[in-house]
Structure formats: structure tokens, C-alpha cells
Amino acid sequence: MKKYSYLLLAASLAFGCEQSGTTLLITEGSDLSVSSPFESKLAKGAADTFRVHLEKGALASGFADQVSVDVVVKVLGPEGQLLHEFDSPARGPEPFQFTSEGGVYKIVVTPFQEGEGDYVMMLDRVEAVAATKEGRIDQLMRFALGADEAVPGATVAVVKDGKVVFSKGYGYANLEYDIKNSPTTIFHVASVSKQFTGFAIAMLADQGKVSMDDDIRKYLPEMNDFGKKITLSHLVHHTSGLRDQWSLLALAGWRLDDVITREQVLRLIFNQKELNFEPGEEMLYCNTGFTLLAEIVSRVTGQSFAEWTKTNMFEPLGMKNTLFYDDHEKIVKGRAYSYYKNDQGELKKSVLSYANVGATSLFTTVDDLALWAVNFENVSVGNDNVMKMMDERYILNKGDTMGYGFGQGIGSYKGLVNKTHGGADAGYRTFINRFPEQHFSVIVFSNLASFNPGNIAYQIADIYLADQLAEAPPKTSEAPPAGDQPKEAFETSSVVLSEYTGRFYSAELETAYTLEVVNDTLVAHHQRHDDIKLTIKQKDGFSSSAWWTGNIDFTRNSSNAIDGFKVSAGRVRNVAFEKQ
């Protein structure tokens, strides 16, 4: 590692050496000092360790700028225990922050997976922890968003004992018109929508209008008969085996900033030919299931999902700024628009034109979502039976119990029962964090793609629930077990890439890819996507440069000639393409 003058970067994140009126400084013997960046190159499997000696009550923040390598930043306490692990964007700054109890802390930087390349380490701020809870939230948000206030930002609400005890907006909802975020700014909350869809289906089940054990084809006869019963319960617990709609759309040629309507999504879903796995065998997060649940609510009630939820959920709770956005041309006053930073650090609009609901597309505010959180404790919409269903965790066919209810993750945090859900679409990042036994909730929305709302929500919980939280068990980095050696690389010298060329068509997706060799690389062309480079990993098996094509495994006929391939990418498995 070498210290060097990285003035442009330091200026662009100019926190300087402000100490908030205190004399809290890093003591001698530290490897880092405020605003003095270090440049380093990481090799595969390597690690850089920086020692930072801090006084008690110091709040330190910084980042590892990922110039050409995706890194993971870990903070170890004075006893060597793992306190925090930070791994968010693959490009740009990887921020970190921690509070000192006094002593020598270690900041360890490792490459993600098998990466290698350059990064820059910067400790940009050391200051005293604020004296008030509100001040500490402001510190957290300043750390998360940077010194420049003219950026997209976030809104935060904290709910305790049925009342909002803190709510505030940070940064801008709209950069073009200089409109700031506030607690009444309306956000697209992405997958946080799912618990509202789960609640809606639970209400209908409680009323006897549906049964969670019903075959979904009772309500959706257009669905393919897979020879296995898929129930409403499978849909709401992500155990249906259905392929995920976003992966299918991308694979079929859609860009996720296209206009994507309910009708388009349903046509694609109804044309699925195979399942990822048999219903109930696994839990694999699946947006498709919640789109279908919203459609079932609509068909059973005779109303659009947006209309039914407005009448039966939002209006009774007084959620005046909440709606399911099923019309991409609809005007919504007071909404935030979403943004991201490109590889050069420039802010860009992140376009979203969804007109489909259930898995996503709830528009709401942190103040309205506070009313939603309170309803779990003081029930005015729903009843005890509905609330019991919301906490119902699925038991797989093999007997394992999953930690997911009707649109909410169910677990624990530092000894306390914890129920959460996050969301991410375009540049929107959202999180709701409930602690039911403490009658406490944190809600964080952002319109900046690099923002991590879950991290902030848990740190706010640490502030308010400090006297009730158990110490997290020490975490240590373990070496791989003996004998766990990396596999030998596949020998590619005998591979004839031209053997894999041609046009390949999927009847399920009604789309085709043309494969050809370009500069000794197998490349897949699609009329609506940029070219996709394929890299051979094993016999007839390739990885790809696009998330929606993931891994491609070629198939052969009885004459040993290539006759097609199957695509597996995250939430879809073995989508078949035939060679034409």
C-alpha cells in the first residue's frame, strides 16, 4: 500500500477534518488519518488491513473507492471480533461507519469472490457521537448521502408505542425542479408492496372468499397445468416453483425501464412450460407469485387490485398518500423520482414505467407506512386471524421451516423478534423494520440506487433500542476447511466455439438469440439487448456477461450435435431454447 495525493476524490467527498467541536482524533500508531487516501492493489485471495486507534465515543466513517475491483469491507473490534461487514455496490465507493468504544480497530478489505484490482481507501470523518437520538440519525444520513446536499436522498420515520417520534426528509425528491424530500414525499417502495398483497389475500381467506390451500388454477384457468398442485399458500411463501417474472421478461427481450404492464406480465406467466422445482420443495424468492395473488384478489372481488386495496385497506387506515400504481401514465403529485450514479460518478435518472402491481408498485410515504406499522399492534383493519396468517411461516415438504410470512421476513435481531421487508426497483431503495414486542418500527425510503436502507434502519434500531439489545455473538472470519481446494480450471484448448453458433429460439418466451464467434469469443445477439459475451466454464457450459442469461448449458442430440441450450439465471432455471 502507498499513501498518495488523491486530491480530486478527496475534494469530491469533502468532509474534511471536521471534528464537530471536539478534540476526538485518531491517536498515533494508526494506519489512516482523516482525508489522507491510500491507493492499493488487491490480488485474488489477498487482504489489506488498516489499524485505526480511536478514543471512546468517536464515530468514524470512510469508504473504499472500488476503482477496478469489487471489495468487501470488514470492521473488527479491539478483541478481533467482527463488528460490521459492508458490501453494497459493485462500482464506486463502498462506505463504512462504526462507533468506537475505545481502542484499536481494524478495517479489513478483501476482494469479492475471486476479484482483483485497484481501490482507494479513505477515512473521511471522525467526530463525536451526537448527544441526541435525532442527532445520531442526522449523522447516519450524512454518512450515507455525503456532504453535498444537492443529491437524491431519503426519508425516515421512527414509530414508538403507536406514535411517530421522528420523521424527516434528506436530499432531493426531484433534482430537475429542486424539490426536497420530506416525510410526505411519495415513493415507489418496490417489494415492500408484497406485505400489502399478502395482507389482502389473508383478508379474503379470513372472509372465506378464498382458501390458502386452493389450486391457483381455480382462479387462473389460463395457467399451464404442470401436473403438480400450486396453492395460494405456495405463492405467498415463495415456494411455488414458478419462474420469476423479471428474469423471464429480460430473457425475452424486455428492458426493465420499458413500459411493463399487467397484461404483458400475465401473458408471459401463463406461457411458462416448466417449474424451477416441485411446489413446496424449496423457497426461492419469486415476484411472479405476488403478481398472481393481486390478480386473484381482482378476480374474486370484481375490482381492480388498486381499487380494492384503496377501499378496504388504505382509506380505513387514513393512508391518504398511498396507492397501488397500475397506470404508468397516472399523475401523482409529490412523488420522488429515482436516480443512480454511473461509473464516472455522474447522477442519472433511473427510469421506471411499471403498470403492474402485487409484487411491486405500491406508492406511499413514510408517514403513511407508520400508520400501517401501528395497525399490526392496534388492529383496526384486519383482525387477529389475519395477523396470525401474516406471521405464518411455511414448512417445506422435507420439514424445514422458512423464515418468511405473508410478505415479511420473520427472524430476530440481537435477541429481539424482528419482522422486515426491503425493496429495490430502478433507483428506489426501501425498508420497513418492525420490532413488535417493543412496539417499535423504523421506515427508510431512498431514491438513490447506491443507498442501503436496511443498514440505516438497523443502525437506527441500535440507537433507540440500545438498552434492550443483546450483544451480537462474536463473528470471526474462518479459513476454508482442510481439503477445500479450488477446482481446476476447465481445459478450453480443445473447444471449438463455432460448434455453438446458430440461431436459438424459445417457444415459451417467443424470442431468439443468435450466437456467433467474434474475436475468438462466443457472443449472443438479441435485437433488444447489447451483445452478451459467453465464457466457457465446463463441457458445453458457459457463463454470460448479462444477469438474465446467467449460465447457459448446451444440449446435444443422439448424433452428438448441439440442438439447443438451457438458461439458468438466479430465479429461473432451465429455460429451453432450440436450435433452428
C-alpha positions as CSV (number, residue, x, y, z in Angstrom):
1,M,0.0,0.0,0.0
2,K,1.2,3.5,-0.6
3,K,-0.1,6.9,0.6
4,Y,-0.6,9.4,-2.2
5,S,-2.3,12.6,-3.2
6,Y,-5.8,11.7,-4.5
7,L,-7.0,15.3,-4.4
8,L,-9.9,15.1,-6.9
9,L,-11.5,12.2,-5.0
10,A,-10.9,13.9,-1.6
11,A,-12.4,17.1,-2.8
12,S,-15.5,15.5,-4.3
13,L,-16.3,13.9,-1.0
14,A,-15.1,16.9,1.0
15,F,-16.0,16.1,4.6
16,G,-12.6,17.5,5.6
17,C,-11.3,17.1,9.1
18,E,-14.3,18.4,10.9
19,Q,-14.5,17.2,14.5
20,S,-17.8,18.7,15.5
21,G,-16.3,21.0,18.1
22,T,-14.5,18.1,19.9
23,T,-10.8,17.1,20.1
24,L,-11.5,13.5,19.1
25,L,-8.6,12.5,17.0
26,I,-7.1,9.3,15.8
27,T,-4.1,8.6,18.1
28,E,-0.6,7.8,17.0
29,G,0.1,4.4,15.5
30,S,-2.9,4.4,13.2
31,D,-2.5,3.5,9.5
32,L,-5.1,6.0,8.4
33,S,-5.7,9.7,9.1
34,V,-8.7,11.8,8.1
35,S,-8.7,12.9,4.4
36,S,-5.4,11.1,3.6
37,P,-6.3,8.5,1.0
38,F,-4.3,5.3,0.3
39,E,-4.1,3.5,-3.0
40,S,-3.8,-0.2,-3.1
41,K,-4.0,-3.2,-5.5
42,L,-5.7,-6.4,-4.3
43,A,-4.7,-9.8,-5.7
44,K,-7.1,-12.8,-5.6
45,G,-7.5,-14.1,-2.1
46,A,-5.5,-11.2,-0.6
47,A,-6.5,-8.8,2.2
48,D,-5.4,-5.3,3.3
49,T,-5.7,-4.4,7.0
50,F,-5.7,-0.9,8.3
51,R,-5.4,-0.2,12.0
52,V,-7.3,2.8,13.5
53,H,-6.8,3.8,17.1
54,L,-9.8,5.8,18.4
55,E,-10.9,7.3,21.6
56,K,-14.2,6.2,23.2
57,G,-17.3,7.9,21.7
58,A,-15.8,8.6,18.3
59,L,-17.8,8.0,15.2
60,A,-15.6,7.1,12.2
61,S,-16.7,6.9,8.6
62,G,-15.0,6.3,5.3
63,F,-15.1,4.4,2.1
64,A,-13.1,2.1,-0.2
65,D,-13.4,3.5,-3.7
66,Q,-13.7,0.4,-6.0
67,V,-11.7,1.6,-8.9
68,S,-11.4,-1.7,-10.7
69,V,-12.3,-4.3,-8.1
70,D,-15.5,-5.1,-6.0
71,V,-14.5,-5.2,-2.4
72,V,-15.9,-6.3,1.0
73,V,-15.0,-4.1,4.0
74,K,-15.0,-5.6,7.4
75,V,-14.6,-3.8,10.7
76,L,-13.0,-5.7,13.6
77,G,-13.2,-4.6,17.2
78,P,-10.3,-4.4,19.7
79,E,-10.8,-8.0,20.6
80,G,-10.7,-9.1,17.0
81,Q,-14.4,-9.7,16.8
82,L,-16.2,-8.9,13.5
83,L,-18.4,-5.9,14.2
84,H,-19.6,-4.9,10.7
85,E,-19.4,-6.1,7.2
86,F,-20.1,-3.8,4.2
87,D,-20.7,-5.0,0.7
88,S,-23.2,-2.9,-1.4
89,P,-22.4,-1.5,-4.9
90,A,-20.0,-3.3,-7.2
91,R,-18.7,0.0,-8.5
92,G,-17.9,3.3,-6.9
93,P,-17.5,3.9,-3.1
94,E,-18.1,1.1,-0.6
95,P,-18.9,3.2,2.5
96,F,-18.3,2.0,6.1
97,Q,-19.0,3.5,9.5
98,F,-18.6,2.5,13.1
99,T,-18.7,3.8,16.7
100,S,-15.7,3.3,18.9
101,E,-15.7,2.1,22.5
102,G,-12.0,3.0,22.6
103,G,-9.0,1.0,21.3
104,V,-7.5,-0.2,18.1
105,Y,-10.0,-1.2,15.4
106,K,-9.1,-3.0,12.2
107,I,-10.6,-2.2,8.8
108,V,-10.0,-5.3,6.5
109,V,-10.5,-5.0,2.8
110,T,-10.9,-8.2,0.7
111,P,-11.9,-8.7,-3.0
112,F,-15.4,-10.0,-3.5
113,Q,-15.3,-13.6,-4.7
114,E,-12.3,-14.1,-7.0
115,G,-11.8,-10.4,-7.9
116,E,-8.6,-8.5,-8.2
117,G,-7.7,-4.9,-9.0
118,D,-7.3,-1.4,-7.6
119,Y,-9.1,0.5,-4.9
120,V,-8.6,3.6,-2.8
121,M,-9.1,3.7,1.0
122,M,-10.3,6.9,2.6
123,L,-11.1,7.7,6.2
124,D,-13.2,10.8,5.7
125,R,-14.6,11.8,9.0
126,V,-14.1,11.3,12.8
127,E,-16.4,13.1,15.1
128,A,-18.1,12.8,18.5
129,V,-21.3,10.7,18.5
130,A,-24.2,13.1,18.7
131,A,-25.8,13.6,22.1
132,T,-29.4,13.0,21.0
133,K,-31.1,10.3,19.1
134,E,-32.2,12.7,16.4
135,G,-28.7,14.0,16.0
136,R,-27.4,10.5,15.6
137,I,-29.9,9.8,12.8
138,D,-28.7,13.0,11.1
139,Q,-25.1,11.7,11.4
140,L,-26.1,8.4,9.8
141,M,-27.8,10.1,6.9
142,R,-24.9,12.5,6.4
143,F,-22.6,9.5,6.2
144,A,-24.9,7.6,3.8
145,L,-25.6,10.5,1.4
146,G,-22.4,12.5,1.6
147,A,-21.6,16.2,2.2
148,D,-23.3,17.5,-0.9
149,E,-26.9,18.2,-0.1
150,A,-27.9,18.6,-3.8
151,V,-28.3,14.9,-4.3
152,P,-31.2,12.4,-4.2
153,G,-31.8,11.4,-0.7
154,A,-34.1,9.6,1.7
155,T,-36.9,9.9,4.2
156,V,-37.0,8.3,7.6
157,A,-39.8,7.6,10.2
158,V,-39.4,6.1,13.6
159,V,-42.5,4.8,15.3
160,K,-42.7,4.0,19.1
161,D,-45.8,3.0,21.1
162,G,-48.2,3.9,18.3
163,K,-46.7,7.3,17.6
164,V,-44.2,8.8,15.2
165,V,-41.4,10.0,17.3
166,F,-39.1,11.1,14.4
167,S,-39.7,11.8,10.7
168,K,-37.5,13.8,8.4
169,G,-36.5,14.1,4.7
170,Y,-33.0,14.3,3.4
171,G,-31.7,15.4,-0.1
172,Y,-33.9,15.8,-3.1
173,A,-37.0,14.1,-4.5
174,N,-36.6,15.8,-7.8
175,L,-33.2,17.2,-9.0
176,E,-34.6,19.0,-12.1
177,Y,-37.0,21.1,-10.1
178,D,-35.1,21.3,-6.8
179,I,-37.8,19.6,-4.8
180,K,-36.6,18.3,-1.5
181,N,-37.6,15.1,0.2
182,S,-40.0,15.3,3.2
183,P,-42.0,12.8,5.3
184,T,-44.9,13.3,2.9
185,T,-42.9,12.6,-0.3
186,I,-44.4,9.7,-2.1
187,F,-42.0,6.8,-3.0
188,H,-42.3,3.7,-5.2
189,V,-41.5,1.1,-2.5
190,A,-40.8,-1.9,-4.7
191,S,-41.0,-5.2,-2.9
192,V,-42.2,-3.7,0.4
193,S,-45.5,-3.9,-1.6
194,K,-45.6,-7.6,-1.1
195,Q,-46.8,-7.5,2.5
196,F,-49.8,-5.4,1.4
197,T,-50.6,-8.1,-1.2
198,G,-50.2,-10.8,1.4
199,F,-52.5,-8.9,3.8
200,A,-55.1,-8.5,1.1
201,I,-55.2,-12.3,0.4
202,A,-55.2,-13.0,4.1
203,M,-58.3,-10.8,4.5
204,L,-60.1,-12.7,1.7
205,A,-59.1,-16.0,3.2
206,D,-60.5,-14.8,6.6
207,Q,-63.7,-13.9,4.9
208,G,-64.0,-17.3,3.3
209,K,-63.7,-16.0,-0.2
210,V,-60.6,-18.0,-0.9
211,S,-58.7,-20.8,0.8
212,M,-54.9,-20.8,1.0
213,D,-55.0,-24.5,0.0
214,D,-56.9,-23.8,-3.2
215,D,-55.2,-24.7,-6.5
216,I,-54.4,-21.4,-8.2
217,R,-55.9,-22.7,-11.5
218,K,-59.3,-22.4,-9.8
219,Y,-58.9,-18.7,-10.2
220,L,-56.4,-18.6,-13.0
221,P,-57.5,-21.3,-15.5
222,E,-55.1,-19.8,-18.1
223,M,-52.2,-21.2,-16.1
224,N,-50.4,-24.2,-17.5
225,D,-51.1,-27.5,-15.8
226,F,-47.7,-28.6,-14.5
227,G,-49.1,-31.8,-13.2
228,K,-48.4,-30.5,-9.6
229,K,-50.9,-28.5,-7.5
230,I,-49.7,-25.0,-6.8
231,T,-51.7,-23.3,-4.0
232,L,-52.2,-19.8,-2.8
233,S,-50.0,-20.7,0.1
234,H,-47.2,-21.6,-2.2
235,L,-47.5,-18.2,-3.9
236,V,-47.4,-16.1,-0.7
237,H,-44.4,-18.0,0.7
238,H,-42.2,-18.1,-2.5
239,T,-42.4,-21.9,-2.7
240,S,-44.4,-22.4,-5.9
241,G,-41.5,-23.3,-8.2
242,L,-42.8,-20.7,-10.7
243,R,-40.1,-18.8,-12.6
244,D,-39.6,-15.1,-11.7
245,Q,-41.3,-12.6,-14.0
246,W,-38.4,-10.1,-14.1
247,S,-35.9,-12.7,-15.2
248,L,-38.3,-14.0,-17.9
249,L,-39.1,-10.5,-19.2
250,A,-35.4,-9.7,-19.5
251,L,-34.6,-13.0,-21.1
252,A,-37.5,-12.4,-23.6
253,G,-36.0,-9.1,-24.6
254,W,-37.6,-6.5,-22.3
255,R,-35.5,-3.8,-20.7
256,L,-36.6,-3.1,-17.1
257,D,-37.0,0.5,-17.9
258,D,-39.6,-0.4,-20.6
259,V,-43.3,0.2,-20.0
260,I,-44.3,-3.2,-18.4
261,T,-48.0,-3.8,-18.0
262,R,-50.1,-6.3,-16.1
263,E,-51.3,-7.8,-19.3
264,Q,-47.7,-8.3,-20.6
265,V,-46.6,-10.0,-17.4
266,L,-49.6,-12.3,-17.2
267,R,-49.1,-13.4,-20.8
268,L,-45.6,-14.4,-20.0
269,I,-46.5,-16.1,-16.8
270,F,-49.4,-18.1,-18.4
271,N,-46.9,-19.3,-21.1
272,Q,-44.5,-20.9,-18.6
273,K,-43.8,-24.5,-19.6
274,E,-41.8,-25.9,-16.7
275,L,-41.3,-25.2,-13.0
276,N,-38.0,-24.4,-11.3
277,F,-38.8,-27.2,-8.8
278,E,-41.8,-29.0,-7.4
279,P,-44.1,-26.9,-5.3
280,G,-43.1,-26.9,-1.6
281,E,-39.7,-28.4,-2.2
282,E,-37.8,-25.1,-1.9
283,M,-38.2,-21.5,-1.1
284,L,-36.9,-19.3,-4.0
285,Y,-38.0,-15.6,-3.9
286,C,-40.5,-15.2,-6.7
287,N,-42.2,-11.9,-7.8
288,T,-44.5,-13.9,-10.1
289,G,-46.4,-15.3,-7.1
290,F,-47.4,-11.9,-5.8
291,T,-48.4,-10.6,-9.2
292,L,-50.8,-13.7,-9.4
293,L,-52.1,-13.0,-5.9
294,A,-53.0,-9.5,-6.9
295,E,-54.8,-10.9,-10.0
296,I,-56.7,-13.4,-7.8
297,V,-57.8,-10.6,-5.5
298,S,-59.1,-8.7,-8.5
299,R,-61.0,-11.7,-10.0
300,V,-62.5,-12.7,-6.7
301,T,-63.7,-9.2,-5.7
302,G,-64.6,-7.9,-9.2
303,Q,-62.5,-4.8,-8.6
304,S,-59.0,-3.8,-9.7
305,F,-56.4,-4.6,-7.1
306,A,-55.7,-0.8,-6.8
307,E,-59.4,-0.1,-6.2
308,W,-59.9,-2.9,-3.7
309,T,-56.9,-2.1,-1.6
310,K,-57.8,1.6,-1.5
311,T,-61.3,0.9,-0.3
312,N,-60.5,-1.9,2.1
313,M,-57.1,-1.0,3.4
314,F,-55.7,2.4,2.7
315,E,-58.8,4.6,3.3
316,P,-59.8,2.9,6.6
317,L,-56.2,3.4,7.9
318,G,-56.1,7.0,6.8
319,M,-53.2,6.3,4.4
320,K,-54.2,9.3,2.2
321,N,-51.0,9.3,0.1
322,T,-50.9,5.6,-0.7
323,L,-52.0,3.7,-3.8
324,F,-51.1,0.8,-6.0
325,Y,-49.8,2.4,-9.2
326,D,-51.3,0.3,-12.0
327,D,-51.2,3.1,-14.7
328,H,-47.8,4.3,-15.8
329,E,-49.3,7.5,-17.2
330,K,-51.1,8.4,-13.9
331,I,-50.0,11.7,-12.4
332,V,-49.1,11.5,-8.7
333,K,-48.4,14.8,-7.0
334,G,-45.5,14.9,-4.6
335,R,-43.7,11.8,-5.8
336,A,-40.0,11.2,-5.7
337,Y,-38.1,10.3,-8.9
338,S,-35.2,7.8,-8.8
339,Y,-31.6,8.2,-9.7
340,Y,-28.3,6.3,-9.9
341,K,-24.6,7.2,-10.3
342,N,-22.8,5.9,-13.4
343,D,-19.2,4.6,-13.5
344,Q,-18.0,8.2,-13.8
345,G,-19.9,9.3,-10.7
346,E,-22.5,11.3,-12.6
347,L,-26.1,11.3,-11.4
348,K,-28.5,9.9,-13.9
349,K,-32.3,9.4,-14.0
350,S,-33.3,5.7,-13.3
351,V,-36.5,5.3,-15.3
352,L,-39.3,3.2,-14.1
353,S,-42.5,2.7,-16.1
354,Y,-44.3,-0.2,-14.4
355,A,-48.0,-0.7,-14.8
356,N,-48.2,-4.0,-12.9
357,V,-49.0,-4.5,-9.2
358,G,-48.8,-7.0,-6.4
359,A,-45.1,-7.8,-6.4
360,T,-44.3,-4.1,-6.6
361,S,-45.7,-0.7,-7.5
362,L,-47.1,0.5,-4.1
363,F,-46.7,4.3,-3.8
364,T,-46.6,5.6,-0.2
365,T,-44.9,7.9,2.3
366,V,-43.0,7.1,5.5
367,D,-45.8,8.8,7.4
368,D,-48.4,6.6,5.8
369,L,-46.3,3.5,6.3
370,A,-46.1,4.4,10.0
371,L,-49.9,4.1,10.1
372,W,-49.5,0.6,8.6
373,A,-46.9,-0.4,11.2
374,V,-49.1,0.7,14.0
375,N,-52.0,-1.4,12.6
376,F,-50.1,-4.5,13.5
377,E,-50.2,-3.5,17.1
378,N,-53.5,-1.7,17.4
379,V,-55.6,-3.6,14.8
380,S,-58.3,-1.6,13.0
381,V,-58.0,-3.2,9.6
382,G,-58.0,-7.0,9.6
383,N,-58.3,-9.0,12.8
384,D,-56.4,-11.4,15.0
385,N,-56.8,-14.2,12.5
386,V,-55.4,-12.1,9.6
387,M,-52.5,-11.1,11.8
388,K,-51.8,-14.7,12.7
389,M,-51.7,-15.6,9.0
390,M,-49.3,-12.7,8.3
391,D,-46.8,-14.4,10.7
392,E,-47.4,-17.9,9.2
393,R,-44.1,-19.5,8.2
394,Y,-44.1,-22.2,5.5
395,I,-42.9,-25.7,6.3
396,L,-41.2,-27.3,3.2
397,N,-42.1,-30.8,2.1
398,K,-38.9,-32.1,3.8
399,G,-39.9,-30.4,7.1
400,D,-37.8,-27.3,7.2
401,T,-39.5,-24.1,8.4
402,M,-38.9,-21.0,6.3
403,G,-38.4,-17.5,7.9
404,Y,-40.9,-15.8,5.6
405,G,-44.6,-15.0,6.2
406,F,-47.2,-13.2,4.0
407,G,-44.8,-10.7,2.6
408,Q,-42.5,-10.2,5.6
409,G,-39.3,-11.8,6.8
410,I,-39.6,-13.1,10.3
411,G,-36.5,-13.5,12.4
412,S,-34.6,-12.0,15.2
413,Y,-32.0,-9.2,15.7
414,K,-29.8,-9.1,18.8
415,G,-32.2,-11.2,20.8
416,L,-35.4,-9.4,19.7
417,V,-38.2,-10.6,17.4
418,N,-37.8,-8.8,14.1
419,K,-40.1,-8.5,11.0
420,T,-38.8,-6.8,7.9
421,H,-39.0,-6.4,4.1
422,G,-36.9,-4.4,1.7
423,G,-37.5,-3.3,-1.9
424,A,-35.4,-2.3,-4.9
425,D,-36.6,-1.1,-8.3
426,A,-34.8,1.3,-10.6
427,G,-33.1,3.8,-8.1
428,Y,-35.6,3.2,-5.3
429,R,-34.4,1.5,-2.2
430,T,-36.8,0.9,0.7
431,F,-37.0,-0.9,4.0
432,I,-39.5,-1.5,6.9
433,N,-38.1,-2.8,10.1
434,R,-40.6,-3.8,12.9
435,F,-39.9,-5.0,16.4
436,P,-43.4,-6.0,17.6
437,E,-42.7,-6.8,21.2
438,Q,-41.1,-3.3,21.6
439,H,-43.9,-1.6,19.7
440,F,-41.1,-0.1,17.6
441,S,-40.7,0.4,13.9
442,V,-38.2,2.1,11.5
443,I,-39.1,3.0,8.0
444,V,-36.5,4.2,5.5
445,F,-37.1,5.1,1.8
446,S,-34.5,6.4,-0.7
447,N,-34.4,7.5,-4.3
448,L,-30.7,6.8,-4.8
449,A,-29.7,3.3,-6.1
450,S,-26.5,3.1,-4.1
451,F,-28.3,3.8,-0.8
452,N,-28.6,0.9,1.7
453,P,-31.9,1.5,3.7
454,G,-31.7,-1.8,5.6
455,N,-28.3,-0.9,7.0
456,I,-29.6,2.5,8.1
457,A,-32.8,1.0,9.6
458,Y,-30.8,-1.4,11.8
459,Q,-28.5,1.3,13.0
460,I,-31.4,3.4,14.0
461,A,-32.8,0.4,15.9
462,D,-29.5,0.2,17.6
463,I,-29.9,3.8,18.7
464,Y,-33.4,3.6,20.1
465,L,-33.3,0.0,21.5
466,A,-29.8,0.0,22.9
467,D,-30.8,-0.9,26.4
468,Q,-32.8,-3.9,25.1
469,L,-30.5,-5.4,22.5
470,A,-28.3,-8.4,23.4
471,E,-24.7,-8.3,22.3
472,A,-24.4,-9.9,18.9
473,P,-22.4,-13.1,19.1
474,P,-18.8,-12.6,18.0
475,K,-18.2,-13.2,14.3
476,T,-14.8,-14.3,13.1
477,S,-13.5,-15.0,9.6
478,E,-12.8,-18.6,9.2
479,A,-10.3,-20.3,6.9
480,P,-11.7,-22.8,4.5
481,P,-11.7,-26.3,5.8
482,A,-8.8,-28.5,5.0
483,G,-9.1,-30.1,1.7
484,D,-11.5,-27.5,0.3
485,Q,-9.3,-26.6,-2.6
486,P,-10.4,-24.6,-5.7
487,K,-11.4,-26.7,-8.7
488,E,-9.0,-26.9,-11.6
489,A,-9.9,-24.7,-14.5
490,F,-11.6,-26.4,-17.4
491,E,-9.2,-27.0,-20.3
492,T,-10.5,-25.0,-23.2
493,S,-7.9,-25.6,-25.8
494,S,-10.0,-28.4,-27.4
495,V,-13.2,-26.4,-27.5
496,V,-14.4,-25.4,-31.0
497,L,-16.5,-22.3,-30.4
498,S,-18.1,-22.4,-33.9
499,E,-19.9,-25.6,-32.8
500,Y,-22.1,-23.5,-30.6
501,T,-23.1,-20.9,-33.1
502,G,-26.5,-20.5,-34.8
503,R,-30.0,-19.2,-34.0
504,F,-31.7,-20.5,-30.9
505,Y,-35.5,-20.0,-30.2
506,S,-37.6,-20.3,-27.1
507,A,-41.3,-21.1,-27.7
508,E,-42.0,-20.2,-24.1
509,L,-40.7,-16.7,-24.4
510,E,-41.3,-16.3,-28.2
511,T,-37.8,-14.9,-28.6
512,A,-34.5,-15.9,-30.2
513,Y,-30.7,-15.3,-29.7
514,T,-28.2,-15.6,-32.5
515,L,-24.7,-16.9,-31.4
516,E,-21.6,-16.3,-33.3
517,V,-17.8,-16.1,-32.7
518,V,-16.4,-12.6,-32.6
519,N,-12.7,-12.1,-32.0
520,D,-12.3,-15.6,-30.5
521,T,-15.3,-15.0,-28.1
522,L,-18.7,-16.6,-28.3
523,V,-21.2,-13.8,-28.4
524,A,-25.0,-13.9,-28.1
525,H,-27.0,-11.3,-30.1
526,H,-30.6,-10.2,-29.3
527,Q,-32.4,-7.4,-31.2
528,R,-33.3,-5.6,-27.9
529,H,-30.1,-6.2,-25.8
530,D,-26.5,-5.3,-26.1
531,D,-24.3,-8.1,-27.2
532,I,-23.7,-10.7,-24.5
533,K,-20.2,-12.3,-24.1
534,L,-20.1,-16.0,-23.2
535,T,-17.2,-17.6,-21.3
536,I,-16.8,-21.4,-21.3
537,K,-16.6,-22.9,-17.8
538,Q,-17.1,-26.7,-18.4
539,K,-18.0,-29.0,-21.2
540,D,-20.9,-27.4,-23.1
541,G,-21.4,-25.0,-20.2
542,F,-20.9,-21.2,-20.4
543,S,-21.3,-18.2,-18.1
544,S,-22.5,-14.9,-19.5
545,S,-21.9,-11.2,-19.1
546,A,-25.7,-10.5,-18.6
547,W,-27.6,-11.2,-15.4
548,W,-30.6,-12.5,-17.2
549,T,-28.7,-15.1,-19.2
550,G,-26.6,-16.3,-16.2
551,N,-25.4,-19.8,-17.1
552,I,-26.0,-21.4,-20.5
553,D,-25.8,-25.2,-20.8
554,F,-25.9,-26.6,-24.3
555,T,-27.7,-29.8,-25.2
556,R,-26.9,-32.4,-27.8
557,N,-28.9,-34.9,-29.9
558,S,-28.3,-38.6,-30.5
559,S,-25.7,-37.7,-33.1
560,N,-23.8,-35.6,-30.5
561,A,-24.6,-32.3,-32.4
562,I,-25.7,-29.2,-30.5
563,D,-29.5,-29.0,-30.7
564,G,-30.2,-26.3,-28.1
565,F,-29.4,-24.8,-24.7
566,K,-30.9,-24.1,-21.3
567,V,-30.6,-20.9,-19.4
568,S,-30.5,-20.7,-15.6
569,A,-30.1,-17.3,-14.0
570,G,-30.9,-16.7,-10.4
571,R,-34.7,-17.1,-10.1
572,V,-35.2,-19.0,-13.4
573,R,-33.9,-22.5,-14.2
574,N,-33.5,-24.4,-17.4
575,V,-35.4,-22.2,-19.8
576,A,-35.2,-24.1,-23.1
577,F,-34.0,-22.8,-26.4
578,E,-34.0,-24.9,-29.6
579,K,-31.5,-24.6,-32.4
580,Q,-33.2,-23.6,-35.6
